[in-house]
C-alpha cells in the first residue's frame, strides 16, 4: 500500500497539536461537508455531522493505523456512519408522528432557475434512493473516489459497487422522469 499523504498530519493531531488539527480541518472540511450535505440534504445537520466527525478525529486520531486504510477512507466512514445515524433518527420520528396538515407554502426552490433548479431536483431525487445506492453515487460521482476506493470504504467488492451504481443511476432516471410528469 502506498504512503498516506495525511500520515504526518494525523500523527500531529494524535499528539494533541492544535495547529495540525486546524490544518486537518482546512484540508478536509469542504469534502466532508459536501458528503454530509448530499447524504442528508440538510445543511444544518450536515454541519453538525462534520463537527462531530472532527471531534472524533481529534479524540481518536491515535487509533488510525497506517496501512490498514487511507486516512480519508477512515474519516469518510466516520462521517457516513454519523449520517446514517441521523437518517435512522429521522425515519423513526417520521413514523412516530405524521403531520396533521400539509404545508401549502411555496416550495423553497420555486424561485430558482436553470442549473440551481436542476441541482436541487437531483439532490431531492438522491434522497429517494436506497441508502447504499445513494452512498455509492455520492462517493463516486460527487466525492470523485475511484470505484476501488469507494468499494473499500463501503466494505464491498468493486463488482457490488458497480451494481449499486447501475441500480442507483436507473432509479435516479426513473425518479427524475417522474418529476417531469408533474
N, C-alpha and C positions, 0 to 999 in steps of 0.2 A: 504494500500500500504506500502511496506517495505521502510525503510530509504534508501535514495540515498547515495551511498558512496562518491559522489562528493559534498555534501551539504556544508561542511565547506570550501572546496576549492573555490566553486562558491561564497560564501559569501566574501571570501578574495579578489577575482577578482572584485566583485561588489564594494568593498570598495577602489579599486584602488591599491591594494597590487601587485607590480610588481613581487615579489617573488612567489606569488600564481599563477600569470599568467605564469611565467616560468615553474612552476610545472605542470600547466594545459597543456601547450604545450608539455612538455616531456611525459606526460601520453597519450595525445590524438592524437598527430601528426601521429604516424605510421598508426593507423586505419583510420583516416580521409584521409590521403594521399592515402592509398590503395583503399578506397572507391572512391575517386575522379578519381584516375588512371583507375579504372575499368569502371567507368561511361563514362569517356571522351576519354580514350585510347590516351592521350596526356600528358606526364609528366610535361611539362611546364604549360599547362593550369591547370592541377591538382594542381600544387604548388600554382598557383595564386588563385584558388578556396579555398584552405586550408588557405592561408594567409588571404583572405577576411573573411573566417569563423572565424578565431581567432580574427580578428579586430571586428567583430560583437559580439563575445563572450565578448571581453574586454568592448565594449560600452554598451552592453545590458544584462550583467550578472545579474544585479539587476531586470530585467524583468522576469527572470525564476522563476517559482513558484513551490516549492517543493510540491509533492503530485499530481500535475496535470499530469506530465510526468517526467520520469527519465531525468537527465541532458544529458546523452548520446543520448537519443532519440531527445531531443531538438537540440543538436549540429549536429547530423546526418541530421535532417530535414533542418537545415540551409545549410549544405554542399550540400545536394541533390538538394535543390531549386536553389542554385548557379550553379550547374552542368546543370540542365535543362535550365537555362537562357543561358548558353554557347552553349548548343546543339541547342537551338532555333536560336541563332545568326548564328551558322554555317549553319543551314538549309537555313536561309534567304540569306546568302552570296552565298551558292551553287546554289540556284535557280536564283539569280540575274545575275550571270555571269559564264556560263560553261567554262571549259578550252578549249583553241583553239586546243591544241595538247596533245596527251598522252605522259606522261613521260616514256621513254624507258630505263631508268637506271635500274640496277638490284634491285630487291626487297630488303628492308632492312634486311629481315630475311634469305636471300639467304645463308649466311654462318653459320647459326645456325644448330645444330643437336639435336637429342633426345628430352629431356624434354623441353628445351628452345623453340625449334621449335613448339612443341605441345602446350605449353603455349601461344605462340604468335597466333597460329591458333585459340585457344579457345577465346583469348582476341578479335581477329578480328571477330569471329563469334558472340560474345556477342554484338558487335556494330550493328549486323544485326537484333537483336531482337527489338520488340516493347519496347519503353522506360519503361513502367510499368513492363513488364516481366523481362527486364534487371535489374531494380531496385530490384525486389523481389529476383532474383537469387543472385545478389551481396550481398544483406543484409543477406540472409540465408546461402549461401554456402561460401562466401568469408569473411563476417564480423562475421560469427558464431552467429548470433542472432537467438533466438528461433522463431518459427512461430508466436507465440503470440506477441513477441517484434517487429518483422518485420511488422506484420499486424497493430499493434498500431502505429508504425512510419509512415506507409503508409496511415493510417486512413481508413482501410478497415477491414472486418471480416477475421477471420482465414480461413474460407471456401474460400473466394475470393482470399486470398493469395495463398492457396494451388492450386487453379485453375490457377492462374498466373504462379506458379512454374511448374505445369504439362505442360501447353502450352509452356512455355519457354524452358523446357527440350526437348520437342518434336521438337520445332523449331531449337534449337541448334543441335540436332541429324541430322535433315534434312540439315542444313547449312553445318555441318561438313562432312556429307556423300556426299554432292555436291562437296565439296573441293577435295574429293578423286577421283572424276571423271575427274578432270583436269589434 
